[in-house]
């Protein structure tokens, strides 16, 4: 079956007959236990290849299947490690049979046996199975949330189940391996219950669960999964406190219906759409006190050391803000912007970018805030922090590209018009000169730079850094506006500490200056019309720097310096007497360095 791992859908026409053939062996009372376990093992292999979600719909789920499945599960030994596949498949089967549209109490009949002893109800037997196996299988929460959120179970057993869960959670500690496993199962169960349960049934217990979660102090744990589950549960508790609503004050671009958008054929009709409904005074917002605690924990989650936790916190910020009044939502945006302080770490910058992208994508970042947000994003696009012999910040730059992608699709062109040139220039620089391939590729497909630039710097072309510095940068510099974004960025890169970056930047400067010389020659204009005084000074500094490297016998720098001098020697700067002496001196020093190198 492993050969179908890459294309598991090829098994779909055969899943039903294979399952029925194996289940016939399981249902046969004459089948020996070893054969039954083997059939369940084969079922698990098929489930592993195709995925349990597709497999769930094929299990028999009639009323007559409930009792036999429970009996088989009860007869299993939880400590038998040789037959765990049997319990795994039975768990999936039980998660389907528990969805029968009848009250489970109807299956109990007379709970008093002939000997006068009381029998355990079906509901209690399933809960006993849950309490034993919740720590063993990760997919047990699939069954648990379906069972606990049933109308009849929710009414009779939900309170007891939550009490047992919180009691177990409070007695566990993430300091030990056993405690970590127990807390993992409890947090997953609570997160699924508050996700699929109705607000009316979960709201009475939300405050108690939040209080217990605060005492656990999951943010101090070293286990990434526990911190992620804690953030996920906190945001779902926050959504339980707030009534589900679509904020009227949010920014709206077009209509939420594709049909309605297609009907807008004329510009006059488009102008009739109210993009922003800033007044929401007609709604009575009731924001509980616990919401402040929830948002504070989510803001702390944005600064977590692991990406999955920050991403979960960012999605929670977006979901929570969509249910808040406009004034409180603006306060949340201000708190997110506080993450972009140079006193914060790269983790805070990355989490802040993810949160801004979520807010913008959902229309919760109003255009009035763009004047505060865009400068921060421009800094994030060039974020690079030195740490010893290496540097960090590639994840921040990648997330900043995601913010630009979200903004380009969330706002009308008129809203972004004042910022388009700055954002486009910054993205062009990241596309061509960023040292990380994932950042270059993220920037190349983020913002519309024009068809010519997009086709030049596509996803595959920017994958090669040498191609970016030597070819793509030269082609993009041919565009008048792109030149002013590319060339000033190259000058400091040509004198940076990284050898390979400096080498590529010097060669790119040489290519661009030579291309500008040819352009000036064709149009019979002096080169100074294309290079300002600041650029000329930068070229002189580059020349001095590479001459030093020749004296130090750095081979790569020798070749780059020769090519650089060859390119700038074409300049007609010698016609200007004021600049002749300085460049002649530089060339003389270059000749001296070459003789020293050859010697």
Order of alpha helices (4+ residues) and beta strands (2+ residues): alpha-alpha-alpha-alpha-alpha-alpha-alpha-alpha-alpha-alpha-alpha-alpha-alpha-alpha-alpha-alpha-alpha-alpha-alpha-beta-beta-alpha-alpha-alpha-alpha-alpha-alpha-alpha-alpha-alpha-alpha-alpha
